[in-house]
Amino acid sequence: MANRKYIPALSMKWLTPFYDSLVEGPMSFARIRRELLAGMGDLNGKRILDVGSGTGTMSMLIKQAYPGVDMVGLDGDPQILEIARSKAKELGLEIRFEQGMSFALPYPDASFDVVMTSMMLHHLTKEDKQKTAREMVRVLRPGGKLYGVDFAEPRGFLGKAIRPIARHFERVADNLDGFLPVMFRQAGFKDYAEISRYWFGGVATFQGSKS
């Protein structure tokens, strides 16, 4: 059961209501999400799954840019899902936010055109990261696309300098050791590639596709 310990978005449940104010501005996630969306192409008519959707910011950004998408957000935290639903309702956006775990996606095979994830994978154990990657392949249709952003093997002097410290936080060590590209390729994604780097090279956006 230790491997199934759930870690909230900011590690402590009492911080969840402050997630957007703490993350969107000071940590530059708004810019990262906009640039990730810009590289995803025309999404109208697509069925999209946001794995680890958190407060729903990325799901809403996509829905606002492409009203024709069928947008589904999945998260394991009921508290953060309520925040996401409230935000979507205020904006008049039709998005389904559902509870579930990334390593056991509650959806049929080949049921999405796009699967994405935003700063969620580093919360998982290595085993659950691998299961999540395989589940993402399973629910994607042939030719479906993967997009995401998370911690990655650092680049540059500063990024490498802080790596020994960052390794102690949560379950991020696998990411910092360069595990994500290996994991996604082993799961069956082809053409896996990084798109951009942020935070002194320690955070990467990435994409891939299902054969």
C-alpha positions as CSV (number, residue, x, y, z in Angstrom):
1,M,0.0,0.0,0.0
2,A,3.0,2.3,0.5
3,N,3.3,2.6,-3.3
4,R,-0.3,3.8,-3.5
5,K,0.1,6.8,-1.1
6,Y,-1.6,9.7,-2.7
7,I,0.4,13.0,-2.8
8,P,-1.7,16.1,-3.3
9,A,-0.7,18.7,-5.9
10,L,1.4,20.8,-3.5
11,S,2.2,17.8,-1.2
12,M,-0.1,19.0,1.6
13,K,-3.9,19.0,1.4
14,W,-4.2,22.4,3.2
15,L,-2.3,24.0,0.4
16,T,-4.7,22.8,-2.3
17,P,-7.1,25.8,-2.2
18,F,-4.1,28.1,-2.9
19,Y,-2.7,26.0,-5.8
20,D,-3.6,28.5,-8.6
21,S,-2.3,31.6,-6.8
22,L,1.0,29.8,-5.9
23,V,1.7,28.2,-9.2
24,E,0.2,30.1,-12.2
25,G,2.1,33.3,-11.7
26,P,5.3,33.0,-9.7
27,M,6.2,29.6,-11.2
28,S,5.6,30.7,-14.8
29,F,3.2,27.8,-15.6
30,A,0.9,30.1,-17.5
31,R,3.6,30.7,-20.1
32,I,4.6,27.0,-20.2
33,R,1.0,25.9,-20.8
34,R,0.4,28.5,-23.5
35,E,3.5,27.4,-25.4
36,L,2.6,23.7,-25.0
37,L,-0.9,24.4,-26.4
38,A,0.6,26.3,-29.3
39,G,2.5,23.2,-30.3
40,M,-0.5,20.9,-30.2
41,G,-2.0,22.0,-33.5
42,D,-5.7,22.2,-34.4
43,L,-7.6,20.2,-31.7
44,N,-11.2,20.9,-32.8
45,G,-13.2,17.7,-32.9
46,K,-10.7,15.8,-30.8
47,R,-11.4,13.9,-27.7
48,I,-8.7,14.8,-25.1
49,L,-7.8,13.4,-21.7
50,D,-5.9,15.6,-19.2
51,V,-4.3,13.1,-16.8
52,G,-3.7,14.7,-13.4
53,S,-5.8,17.7,-14.4
54,G,-5.5,19.4,-11.0
55,T,-7.5,22.6,-10.8
56,G,-8.3,22.2,-14.5
57,T,-6.3,25.2,-15.9
58,M,-4.9,23.4,-18.9
59,S,-8.2,21.7,-19.7
60,M,-9.9,25.1,-19.7
61,L,-7.2,26.7,-21.7
62,I,-7.7,24.0,-24.4
63,K,-11.5,24.2,-24.3
64,Q,-11.4,28.0,-24.6
65,A,-9.0,27.9,-27.6
66,Y,-10.9,25.0,-29.3
67,P,-14.6,24.9,-28.2
68,G,-15.2,21.8,-30.4
69,V,-13.0,19.5,-28.3
70,D,-14.5,16.8,-26.1
71,M,-12.5,17.6,-22.9
72,V,-12.1,15.2,-20.0
73,G,-10.0,15.9,-16.9
74,L,-8.9,13.1,-14.5
75,D,-7.5,13.5,-11.1
76,G,-7.2,11.4,-7.9
77,D,-7.9,14.3,-5.5
78,P,-11.6,15.0,-4.9
79,Q,-10.8,18.3,-3.3
80,I,-9.0,19.6,-6.3
81,L,-11.7,18.3,-8.7
82,E,-14.3,20.4,-6.9
83,I,-12.1,23.5,-7.5
84,A,-11.8,22.5,-11.2
85,R,-15.6,22.0,-11.6
86,S,-16.3,25.3,-10.0
87,K,-13.9,27.2,-12.3
88,A,-15.3,25.5,-15.4
89,K,-18.8,26.4,-14.3
90,E,-17.9,30.0,-13.7
91,L,-16.4,30.2,-17.2
92,G,-19.4,28.4,-18.8
93,L,-17.1,25.6,-20.1
94,E,-18.4,22.0,-20.6
95,I,-15.6,19.8,-19.3
96,R,-16.0,16.5,-17.5
97,F,-13.8,16.3,-14.4
98,E,-13.7,12.7,-13.1
99,Q,-11.9,11.0,-10.3
100,G,-9.4,8.2,-11.0
101,M,-5.8,7.3,-10.9
102,S,-3.4,7.6,-13.8
103,F,-2.0,4.1,-13.5
104,A,-5.6,2.6,-13.8
105,L,-7.4,4.8,-16.3
106,P,-11.2,4.2,-16.1
107,Y,-11.6,4.4,-19.9
108,P,-11.9,1.8,-22.7
109,D,-9.1,1.1,-25.1
110,A,-8.5,3.5,-28.0
111,S,-11.0,6.1,-26.7
112,F,-9.0,9.4,-27.0
113,D,-7.2,11.3,-29.7
114,V,-4.9,13.1,-27.4
115,V,-3.6,12.3,-23.9
116,M,-1.7,15.0,-21.9
117,T,-0.3,15.5,-18.5
118,S,1.0,18.6,-16.7
119,M,3.4,18.3,-13.7
120,M,1.9,15.2,-12.3
121,L,4.3,12.3,-13.2
122,H,6.9,13.3,-10.6
123,H,4.3,12.5,-7.8
124,L,4.3,8.8,-8.8
125,T,6.6,5.9,-7.9
126,K,8.7,4.5,-10.7
127,E,6.3,1.5,-11.0
128,D,3.3,3.8,-11.2
129,K,5.0,6.0,-13.8
130,Q,5.5,3.0,-16.0
131,K,1.9,1.8,-15.5
132,T,0.7,5.3,-16.3
133,A,2.6,5.4,-19.6
134,R,1.2,2.0,-20.6
135,E,-2.3,3.2,-19.7
136,M,-1.9,6.3,-21.8
137,V,-0.9,4.2,-24.8
138,R,-3.9,1.9,-24.2
139,V,-6.6,4.6,-24.2
140,L,-5.1,6.4,-27.2
141,R,-6.4,5.6,-30.7
142,P,-3.9,4.6,-33.3
143,G,-2.0,7.7,-34.4
144,G,-3.1,9.5,-31.1
145,K,-0.8,12.1,-29.6
146,L,0.9,12.5,-26.2
147,Y,1.8,15.9,-24.8
148,G,3.1,16.8,-21.4
149,V,5.3,18.8,-19.1
150,D,7.3,17.6,-16.1
151,F,10.7,17.6,-14.4
152,A,13.4,16.2,-16.6
153,E,17.1,15.4,-16.5
154,P,18.7,18.8,-15.9
155,R,20.7,20.7,-18.5
156,G,23.1,23.5,-18.0
157,F,25.4,24.3,-15.0
158,L,22.7,25.6,-12.6
159,G,20.3,22.8,-13.3
160,K,22.9,20.2,-12.7
161,A,24.1,22.0,-9.6
162,I,20.7,21.9,-7.9
163,R,20.0,18.3,-9.0
164,P,21.4,16.7,-5.8
165,I,19.0,18.8,-3.7
166,A,16.0,18.3,-6.0
167,R,16.4,14.6,-5.9
168,H,15.2,14.6,-2.3
169,F,11.7,16.0,-3.2
170,E,8.9,13.5,-3.5
171,R,9.5,11.0,-6.2
172,V,11.3,13.3,-8.7
173,A,14.6,11.4,-8.8
174,D,13.5,9.1,-11.6
175,N,12.7,12.2,-13.8
176,L,16.0,13.8,-13.0
177,D,17.8,10.6,-13.9
178,G,16.3,10.8,-17.5
179,F,13.7,8.1,-17.0
180,L,10.8,9.7,-18.8
181,P,12.0,9.3,-22.4
182,V,12.9,5.7,-21.6
183,M,9.6,5.0,-20.0
184,F,7.5,6.4,-22.7
185,R,9.4,4.6,-25.5
186,Q,9.2,1.3,-23.6
187,A,5.4,1.8,-23.2
188,G,5.0,2.0,-27.0
189,F,5.2,5.7,-27.9
190,K,7.1,6.5,-31.1
191,D,8.7,9.8,-32.1
192,Y,9.0,10.8,-28.4
193,A,10.8,14.1,-28.3
194,E,11.3,17.1,-26.0
195,I,9.8,20.4,-27.3
196,S,11.2,23.0,-24.9
197,R,13.1,23.4,-21.6
198,Y,12.3,25.7,-18.7
199,W,13.5,26.5,-15.2
200,F,17.2,26.4,-16.0
201,G,16.7,23.3,-18.1
202,G,15.1,21.2,-15.3
203,V,11.5,21.1,-16.7
204,A,10.7,19.9,-20.2
205,T,7.7,19.8,-22.4
206,F,7.4,16.7,-24.6
207,Q,5.4,14.9,-27.2
208,G,5.0,11.5,-28.7
209,S,2.5,9.4,-30.7
210,K,0.9,5.9,-30.7
211,S,1.7,3.7,-33.7
